C-alpha cells in the first residue's frame, strides 16, 4: 500500500465554525420557509376567493330539462329515481372536487313562474304574483316548523297539492296555514310555515326564492313591479310539476367543500369543473343523469380570478426571492473567501508539504460539512415546524442547497487559490489586475443584465408568470454596479492620498493609504453590500408604492378623511356636532346635483361649496388644489367661473353653458381645470362658489329642503368613534345618513389574503436583505480588525494620542463603507428608474385587480427613504463597529498586541 505523503491536517477555529453554523442555519431556515410561506398565503387566498361569495355560487348544479327526459317522464322525476342518480353522481366526484354532502339538494322545480289567479294576493302595480314550485328532498332536515306540518305527497293524478312556505314569504304575501292558491292547471294548499335553520347555507342561499319573496319587474314597457315567491312541495310530487306550464326540470346541487382545498389543488379543481361542464366528465355524467344533462358552476370563474391574481403577484414576489437569495449566497461565499484568506498560509504550507488538491478540498469539505449540513438540516426542520404551509419538497431542496453551498464554498475557493504552489505575494489589491476570465464573466453578466431590463420593460410584471431572467434584473444591475465599483474604487482613494501626504500629521496620510491597499478579498463584501442595498431599496420602494397607492385609492373613494352623506339635507345640528369632534380641522358642507348632459354622455356632477373652505380642503387632501379667487363672483349677470374636469372641457369646451339645478338656472364658464376634486374625484364635475349661487337664487338656495347633503371632514387622528356617535345622535333614522371613513376603505384594500401574505413576505425579505448586508459589513470589518489593532498598538507606543487613533480607524474604515453606501443608493435609484415602467403593483396594492391594463396602473417609483435609510444605517453601523474596536484596543496592553513573531 502506498504510504501517505503528508499527515498534517487543517485546524479550523472553533469560533469560525460556530459562526458558519449559525449563518447556514439562518439561511437554510429562510430558504425553506419562503416556499411554505408562499404556499400558505396562496392557500388562504384561494379559500378566501371561494368563501367570500354567497354559498350558492360555490356549488355545482346539474339540470335535466323536461324536453330532454327519455322514456317515462313521470318515472324519471320520481323521488326514488332522483335518489339513485344522486348516489351515482356523488360517486364520480374525486379529490380535489369534494362536496358538502349535508348541504346538497336534489328535486324537481319549475323554471318559469306561474301566475297566481287569486285576487287577494298583493299586486303592487296590478300584476299577479309569479310563483315557482319546488319539490326538494331533505326539506325537514334544513327547516323547522313554525306552524302546521310538512307537505304530504298527493295521490297520482290529483290536481291539488300541498306546499309549505317560509315565514318571510307568508308575511309578504299574506299566506297562512290553509290558504289556497290557484295556479294554471293546479291548486296548491298551504300546509305549514317553515323557518330555515341556516338561511345563508348552500341549501337555501342557492335559490333565494325558496327563502323569501322578492319584487321583480315585467320585461315590457313600462316596467311593472310584481311579487315572486317559491312554494315548497313534497319530494314525491315532482312528477306533478310535469303537468304545469312552468317548464320543469330535474336538478341536483352540490356545494363544493373548500376547507381542504389548497392553492396547489386549484388548477386541478378547475380542470375537473371544466371537464364536468364541457368535457369527458360531462359525457360520463349524461350516462347517469340523462342524455340532456347540463352541469354549471361559478367556481371555475372564481378560480380563474384567483389564478390571475396569483400570476400578477408572483413576478413581484420572485424579485424579492431572487434578491434575498443572491445576497445570502454572496454572504456565504464571502464567508468562505474570508476564511480561505485567513488560512491562506496554513493551506499553502499543506500544499508545499505534498497535499494533493483533491485531498485538501476533501478535507475542507468534510470540515465544513460537519458544521454546515447539520445546521442546514436544523434550519430546514425549524422552517417545517414553525412556518405553516403545505408542501415539503421545495423546502427540503432549498435547505439542502443552502447546506451544499455552505459545505463546498470553502473547498472550492481554496482549490482555486491553491491549485499550484505560489511564492508569497502581497495580500492587498493594490497591484491586482483583472484577468481575462474575469473580464469575460463581467461582460456576460452585463449582457444578461441588459437583457433582463429590456425584457422586463417590454413585457411588464402584469403579464403574469415568473421568468428567472426578468426576476433577477435588480440583482444583475446590482452585480454590474458592484463590479464597476470594484474596478474604480482604488482610483479615488489613491487620488485622495496624494494631497493627504502633504499634510502635517500621520492620520491624514496613513488612513487613505491603508484604505487604498484593502485586501484583495474586499470585492466580495462590496458585492454583497451593493446587491443587498439595491435589493433593499427596490423592495422598500415596492412597499412604499403599495402603501401610497392604497392611501390614494382610499382618498379618491372618500374625498377626505371622512364623508357623511344622505339622500336629504343634513341637519345643522349634525354639522355643528361634527366640527367639535376631536381631530377635526375642517368640515365642508356640499350641495351636489346630478345634471343630465346634452351630449348623451355621462352625467355631470354640480358641486356647490364655499370657495374658501373648499380650497382649503383641496389643498389639505392634494386633490385638485386651486385658489379660492378663481371662483370669485364676477357680479351682474355674467357667467359664473367654474372649476371643471378635463373630460368636461373635452366634451363642452370653454364656452358658457346653462345648467338647470334645483335652485334655478345657472350660466357657468369654465375657468380652472383640475383632474380631481374632493367631492367627485375623477368624475365629470363642475364646482361653483356657494356665495355666487346664493346671490343668483337667494330664496331657493336658502330653502332648508335644498340644504347640503354631503359633509367632507378633514383632520388628523380623527376620533372615529366620536364621529360615528355624533352622526347617530344628530341624524334621524329616516335620513339614512352614511359615514364613510378613509381609514376603513384603506383597510379594505389590504383584506385579500394573497395581498396580505405577499406584503408580509416582501417586508420579511427586505428585512432579511438588510440583515445580510449588516452581516457582510461586519465580516469585512472584522477581517481587518487584527491588523488595525496591531497597527494602533504600535502607533500608541510611538506616542499616538487615543483621539488620533480613533480618527485613524474611522478614516480607514469609512471610505469602503461610503463607497458601498453611495453605490447601493445610486444603483437602487437607477434600478427603480430602469425597471419602474415594467413593474406593475396594481394587483399587489388593490384587491380585485390583476393589473395588465393601461388605465389606472400603479407603477414603481423611487422612494427617498428606501434609498437613503439603508445606506445611512450601513454607514452608522461601520462607525459604531470601528469606534467600538478603537475603544476595545485601548483596554489592552501593547505588549499583548505586539508579541514578537506574530502577525495578524
KOLVEX-579433 format. One record per residue (C-alpha): z, x, y. Coordinates in steps of 0.25 Angstrom, whole numbers, plus 5000, padded with zeros to 4 digits. Example, Ala and Ser with C-alpha at 12.3 -4.5 7.8 and 13.67 -1.06 7.14 Angstrom:
BEGIN
503150494982 502950554996 
//
This chain:
BEGIN
500050005000 499650055014 500950095022 501050035036 500650125047 501750065057 503050005055 503549975070 503649825073 503549765087 504949715093 504849585101 505849555111 506749445108 506749385122 505249385122 505149325108 506149215113 505249195126 504049185117 504649085108 505148995120 503748995126 503048965113 504048855111 503848785124 502348805124 502248745110 503148625114 502248595126 500948615118 501448525106 502048425116 500748405124 499948335114 501048245109 501348205124 499948165126 499848085113 501148015117 500747975131 499347925125 500047845115 500947785125 499647755133 498947685122 500147595119 500347565133 498847535135 498947435124 500347385126 500147355141 499147245139 499547105134 499747085120 498547005118 497647125122 498247215111 497647125099 496447125090 495946985089 494946935079 494246805080 493246725072 492546605079 492346475072 490846495073 491046625064 491846555053 491146555040 491446455029 492446345031 492946365046 494246285043 494646375031 494246495039 495246455050 496346415040 497746485043 497746545029 496346605031 496746665044 498046725038 497146785027 496146845036 497346895045 497946975033 496547035031 496347075045 497647145046 497347225034 496147285041 496947345053 497247485051 498047585060 497947605072 497547465073 498947405070 499347255073 500547185077 500647085065 501746995071 500946965083 499546945076 498946805077 497846725070 497346585070 496246495076 496046465091 495146395100 494346485110 493846365119 494946275126 494946135122 495146035134 496345945132 496045805135 497445755139 497545715154 499045745155 498745895153 498745975166 497445995173 497546085185 496146055190 495745935181 495246025169 495945985156 496746105149 496046185139 496846205126 496646315116 497046295101 497746405093 498146395078 498846535077 499646585066 501146635068 501446535079 502846505075 503146655074 502746685088 503346565095 504646485096 504646335096 505246275109 504946135105 504246055094 503646135082 502546215078 501246145076 500946095062 499546105055 498745975056 498045915043 496645955041 495645865049 496745815059 496345815074 497845825079 498445965079 499846015083 500046125092 501146205099 501146255113 501946355121 503046305131 502246365142 500946295138 501746165136 502346175150 501046205157 500246085150 501445995149 501445985134 502645945125 502845925110 502045815106 500945825117 499545785112 498345865117 496945805115 495845905113 494345895110 494445845095 495845885093 497245835096 498445925098 499945885098 500945985103 502046015092 502846115099 503146205111 503246355108 503746485115 503046615111 504046715106 503246835112 502346785123 501846925126 501546955111 500246965105 500346835098 500446755111 499846845122 498446865116 498146725120 498946675132 498546525130 499446525117 500646555126 500346475139 499346385147 498546445158 497646405168 496146425167 494946395175 493646325171 492346405171 491546315180 491546305196 492446265202 493446325192 494546235188 495946265182 496446215169 497446245159 497246325146 498246325135 498446345120 498946255108 499546325096 499146255083 499646275069 498846395062 498346295051 497646215062 496646325064 495446245057 495746125066 495246205078 493846215072 493646065076 493846095091 492846145101 493746255105 492946365097 494046405088 494146545082 495046615072 495846735077 496746845073 497446925084 498147055080 498947135091 498747285090 500047365087 500147475098 501547525094 501047635084 499747665092 499547805097 498447865106 497847935094 497647795087 497047735099 495547775097 495647735082 496247605086 495147575096 494147615085 494747515076 494747405086 493347435090 492947425075 493647295073 492947235085 491547295083 491447385071 491647395056 493047335056 492547205062 491547195050 492747205041 493547105049 492447005048 492547015033 493946965034 493946865047 492546815046 491146855050 491346815064 492646885067 492746965080 493847065084 494247095098 495347175105 495747225118 496447345112 495147435111 494947415126 496347455129 496247575120 494947615128 495647605141 496747695135 495747795130 495047805143 496447835150 496747935139 495448005141 495548015156 496948065156 496748165144 495848265152 496848285163 497948305153 497148405146 497048485159 498548495158 498548525144 497548645145 498248695157 499648705151 499148755138 498348865145 499548905153 500448905141 499548985133 499349085144 500849105145 500949125130 499849235131 500549295143 501849305136 501149375125 500449465135 501749505142 502349525128 501249615124 501249695137 502749715136 502649765122 501349845124 501949975122 502649935109 501349875103 500549995108 501550085100 501450005088 499850015089 499950165091 500850175078 499750115070 500049965071 498749885068 498249785078 498349675067 499749715063 500249725077 499649585080 500249525067 501649575070 501649525084 501149395079 502249385069 503249425080 502749315090 502449215079 503949215074 504249165088 503049085093 502749005080 504248945079 504248925094 502948845093 503448765081 504748735088 503948695101 502948605093 504148545086 504848515098 503648445104 503448355092 504948325093 505148295107 503748245112 503448105107 502048085102 501148075090 500248185084 500848315079 499548395076 499148435090 500648465094 500748555082 499448625085 499848655099 501148715095 500448795085 499448845095 500648885104 501348955093 500049025089 499749075103 501149125105 501049205092 499749265094 499749295109 500549425108 499849485096 498449455101 498849515115 499449635108 498249655099 497249655111 498149745119 498349845107 497049835100 496949985101 497950095106 497850125120 498550225130 499650175139 498950105151 499450045164 500149915161 499749855174 498449785178 498049885190 496949955182 496549845173 495149805173 494649675167 493849695154 492449635151 493049545141 494049485151 492949465161 492049385151 493349305148 493549275162 492149235165 492149145152 493449075158 492749065171 491548995165 492448895157 493248865170 491948835178 491448745166 492748675165 492748645180 491348595180 491548505168 492848445174 492248415187 490948365180 491648265170 493048235176 494248215168 494048065169 492948065159 494048085148 494148175137 494748315136 493848435138 494448565135 493648645145 493848535156 495348525154 495448685155 494848685168 496048705176 496548815166 495248885167 495248885182 496648945182 496249055172 495049095181 495949095193 496949185185 495849285181 495349295195 496749325200 496949425189 495749505193 496049495208 497549505208 497649655209 496849665221 497649595232 498949665226 498249795228 497849765242 499249715245 499749845240 498949935250 499649885263 500949885256 500850025252 500850065267 502149985270 503550045270 504450025258 504250015243 504149865241 502849835249 502049935241 502749925227 502649775226 501149755227 500849885219 501649835207 501149695209 499749755208 500049825196 500449705188 500449715173 499049685166 499749565159 499949495172 498649425171 499149325160 500349285169 499349265181 498449185172 499649095167 500149075181 498749035187 498448945176 499748875176 499748855191 498348805190 498748705179 500048665187 499248645200 498148565193 499248475185 500048455197 498848415205 498548315194 499948255194 499948255209 498648185209 499048075199 500348045208 499548045221 498547945214 499547855209 500247855223 498947825230 498547715220 499947645222 499847655237 498447595237 498947485228 500047445237 499747495251 501147555254 502447575247 502647425245 501747305247 502347165248 501247055247 501146905245 500146795246 500846735258 501446795271 502746885268 503946835275 504446905288 505846925281 505247005270 504547095279 505747125287 506547145274 505547245269 505647325281 507147345279 506947395265 507447545263 506247635263 505247545270 504547615282 503547505285 503247365281 501847325286 501447175285 500047145282 499147025282 497947035272 496846935272 495746945262 494346915268 493046885261 491946975264 490646935269 489847025260 490446965248 491147095245 492647125242 493547045251 494147115264 495647135266 496047105280 497347175283 498147135296 499347225299 500047285311 499147405315 500347505318 501147475305 499947475296 499447605302 500847665298 500747605284 499347665282 499847805287 501047795278 500247755266 499047845269 498147725266 497147725278 497947775289 497447725303 497947715317 498447585322 497647595335 496347585326 496747435324 497147405339 496747275344 495547285354 495947155361 495047035364 494046985354 493547125350 493547145335 494847205329 494847345324 495047355309 495347455298 494347435287 494047505274 492747585271 492247475262 492347375273 491647465282 490547485272 490447335270 490447285284 490247395293 490947415307 490447285313 491447185318 491847085307 492446945307 493546905298 494246775295 495646795290 496746685290 497146725304 495846695311 494546775313 494546915316 493447015320 493647155316 492947285318 493147405308 493747525315 494547605306 494147635291 495147675280 494947675265 496347625262 497347535269 498747495264 498447355264 497247355255 496947505250 495547525247 495047375249 494147325260 495147305271 495247275286 496547305293 496847235307 497947255316 498947135316 499047125331 497547115333 497546995323 498746925329 498146935343 496846865338 497546755330 498946745334 499246615328 498746625315 499146775313 500646735316 500646615307 501646645296 500746595286 499746715289 500846825289 500846955282 500746945267 500847095264 501847195267 501647345265 502847435265 502847585267 504047675266 504747785257 505647765246 505647615247 506747535241 505847455232 507047375227 507447325241 505947305244 505847215232 507147145235 506647115249 505347055244 506146965234 507146925245 506146885256 504946835249 505046695244 504546675229 503346585234 502846705242 502646795229 502846925237 502447045229 503047185231 502147305226 502747445227 501947565227 502947635218 502747525208 501247535208 501347685207 502247675195 501147585188 500147695189 501047785180 501247675170 500247715160 500847805148 499547885148 499647925163 501247945162 501048035150 499948115156 500648135169 501948175162 501148275153 500348335165 501648355172 502248425160 501048515159 501148555173 502648585172 502348665159 501248735166 502148775178 503248815167 502248915160 501848965174 503248995177 503349065164 502149145166 502749195179 504049235173 503349305162 502549385171 503749425180 504649455168 503549545163 503649645174 505149615177 505649745169 504649835177 505149775190 506549785187 506449935183 505649955196 506649895204 507749965198 507050095200 506850065215 508250025217 508650165212 507850215223 508550125234 507650005234 508549885240 508649755232 507949675242 506749765241 506849765226 506749615227 505549615237 504849715227 504949625215 504549495223 503349565229 502949615216 503049485209 502549395220 501049435220 500749395206 501549265208 500849235221 499449275214 499749175203 500349065212 499149075222 498149085211 498748965204 498748875217 497348915221 496848895207 497548765206 496948715219 495548765214 495748695201 496048565207 494848575217 493948605205 494448505195 494848395204 493548325205 493548315190 494948275187 495148125187 496648085188 496347935188 496747905174 498047995175 498447935188 498247785187 498347685176 497247605170 496147705175 495347815167 494647885178 493247915178 492747825189 492247875203 493147785211 494647805212 494647935205 495948015206 495448165208 496348285207 496748345220 497548465224 499048445225 499648555234 501048545228 500448565214 499748695219 500848755227 502148725220 501848795206 501348915214 502548915223 503448895211 502749015204 503049105216 504449055217 504749085202 504149225204 505049255216 506249195208 506049285196 505749405204 507049395212 507849365200 507249485194 507649565206 509049515206 509249545192 508749685193 509749715204 510849675194 510449785184 510749935185 509550025188 509950115176 509749995167 508349975172 507950125173 508350175160 507550295156 506350275147 506250125149 505050055154 505049905157 
//
